[in-house]
Amino acid sequence: MHIMEGFLPLYWCAFWYVVSLPFVAYGFYKLNRIVKERRDTLPLLAVSGAFIFVLSSLKLPSVTGSCSHPTGTGMSAILFGPFVTSVLGLIVLVYQALFLAHGGLTTLGANVFSMAIAGPIVGYWIYRGGNAVGLNTFVTVFLAAAIADLFTYVVTSLQLALAFPAEIGGIMASFAAFGAVFAFTQVPLAIIEGLVIALTFKYIIQVRSDILVSLKVLTPTQVKTIQESFA
């Protein structure tokens, strides 16, 4: 997913910076409120950021100019929403660009939009929708995390297609080609990521369910039902 330094034309780099800026700005506002008002959630916030950093650092070669890897953003999107996740993703992507040669500073806006904004938004709404219709909590978490991962690569494929349309078929042909290549590595990675985050979510319920209730991720009734199923 990390589009490498210098790979995108500068006008596309600027475009994705502009598109990403409002999400990140609002995310900083929400994060600042959490730091001031919800200090009991800070350890969980740190764990969410660590998930993004560790999982998104496990890259596999994929399309020329990019790579394939888990994103880790599903956990943060479920717990804190997509805006806070955009800030955590930004911090991770800046560190990776500067110290790990993953991505780049010119392509930071594009990478932030695909991994830290678009994917988390989809994951967040899948979780909320699954909860609203009474879907099993762990199935919902799995779907939210896995589809957030996959949607990140859908957006990355579109970003690359917009910048490099095919001579025959244009943007749509290029989008299909990039997406097909990503799919070989990303579908199994997304499934694994969904399972890992679902298991981690189960552990959080076991040790700090009170925080999940205070964040309105789960209701007290849901927590009680889930904990009774563990017995």
N, C-alpha and C positions, 0 to 999 in steps of 0.2 A: 504493500500500500504506500510506503514512503516513496513519493516521487522524488528522485534525486536532484541535487543541486544543479541548476543550470539546464534542466531538461525541458522545462516549459518555456515558451516565449514570454518575454517580460510583460506584455500586455495581459496575458492570462494570469501571470503571477499577481499583478496588481489587482485584477478583477477579483480573484479569490480572497485576497487580503480585505478588500472592501466588503465583500459579502460576509466574511467571517467576523469582522469587527463588532457589529452590534450584538451578536450572540455572546462573544467573549466579554464585552463591556458589561452587559447585564449579568453575566456569570460572576464577574468580580464583585458586583454589588451584592448578589445573593451569597457569595462565599464570605464576604465581609460580615454580613448579618449572622451567618452561622458561627463564625469565629467569636463574635461578640455575645450572641444570645444562646447558643446551643453548644457550649463547650464540652458537654458530655458526649457529643457525637464526633469530636475531633479524632479519637483513635480510629473510628470507623471510616472517617474521611481519609485518613492516612493510609489505611488498608486498601481503600478503593483506588487511591492514586498509585500505590505499589502494584496493584493488579494490572493497571494500565501499563506501567513502566515495564514490568517483568514480561508480561505476555506479548506486548508489542515489540519487544526487543528480540524475540525468537523468530527471526526472519528466515524465509526460504526464497531462493531465486525464483522469479516468475517472469513477467513481461519485461522486455528491455526497458530500462529506466525505472523499474519499480521492483517490488518484492511482495511476497505473500507471508502473512503471519496472523496470529490471533490479535485482537485489539484490546480486550480486557475492559472495554468501556461499559459493558452491560451492567456490571455490578454497581458502578457509580450512578448510571442512569436510573436504575431502579430505586436506589437509596436516596439520592440527592437531586435527581432530575437532570435534564440535558444541559441546562445552562451552567451549573456548577461543573458538570463533566467537561464542558468545553474549556474551562480554565485548567482543570487537571490535565486534560489532553494537551493543551498548549504548553504547559510546563514540561511535560514528558517529551513532547516533540522538539522543543528548544534544546533540552539537554541531549537528546539523541542526535540532533543535527550538529551540535557543537563538539560532543565528545565521543560519539559512536559512529559517526559518518552515516547515519540513517537519515534519509531525507536531506533537507537543506534549508537555508534561510530564505532564499528567493521563492522556494516552493512551499514555505511554511503555511501560508494562507490556504493553499489547496489541500495540504495534508490535514490541517486543523479542520477544515470544513468536512472532509470525507470521514475522518476517524473520530473527531471530537465533537462534531455537531450533527451531521446527518444520521450517522449510525445510532448515536444515543437518543436522538429524537424518536426514531422508529422503535428502538428498544423500550423506551419509556412508555409510549402509547400502547405497545403490545402488552406490556405488563399491566397497565391500567385497564385495558380492555379485557384481558383475561380475568383479572380480579372482578371486574364488573359483571361478567357473565357466569362467575362461579367456577371457572376452570381450576383444576388442581394447582396449588401454589407452585410446586416444584416444576410441573410441566410448563407453567406460565413463565417462570424464571428461565428455564431452559430455552424456550422459544424466543423470549426477549433478548437474551444474550447471543444466541446463535444467529438470529435474523439481523440484529444490530451489526454483528460482524459481517455478514454477507452483504448487507446494504451499503456498508462502507466501501466494499469493492465494486458494487454497482456504480456508486458515485465516482470512484476513482476511474473506472472504465469510461464513464461519461466525460470526466475531465480530460483524460488522454485522447478520447475520440474528438472532442471539441478542438483540442490543440493540433491534432494530427488526423484530419479526415482522410479516408481512403480515396484514391484516385477514381476508383469505380465503386459507387454506392455511398460515397460521402461519409457523413458522421455516423449514420446508423450501421453501415457496414463495418466501420472501424470500431464502434461500440460493441458490436456482436463479437468481433475478433478478440478484442481485449478481454471482454467478459468470459468468453469460452476458455481462454488460456488461464485466467485467474481461477476458474471453477475447479480445475483439476486438483489444485492444492487447497483452495479455500473452503470448499464444501466439507471435507473431513476435518479441517482445522476448526471450522465453526461448530461442528457437532461436538468435538472435544471440549471447546471453550464453553459451550452451553452446559455440558455435564459438570465441568469443574466449577463453574459459578453456581450451579444449582446445589452442588454438594457444600460449597462454602456458605451459601445462604442457609442451608439446613443447620450448619454449625452455629451461625449467628443467632438463629432462632433458639438454639439450645442454651447459648451462654448470655445473650443480651437481647432478648425479645422485647424488653421494655423500650429500647431505643427504636426498634422497628415500629412500635406502636406510637411513640412520640413523633416520629417522622411521618406518620400516617401511611407507612408502607403496608402494614397489616393492621387489622382491627383486633381488639382483645379477644373477640370470639374466634377469629381465625387462628390466633396464636394458641388458644386453649385447645382447639380442635387438632391442630398439628402436633402439639406436645402430647396430647392423649394418644395420638397414633404412634408416637415413639415408644410408649409404655408397653 
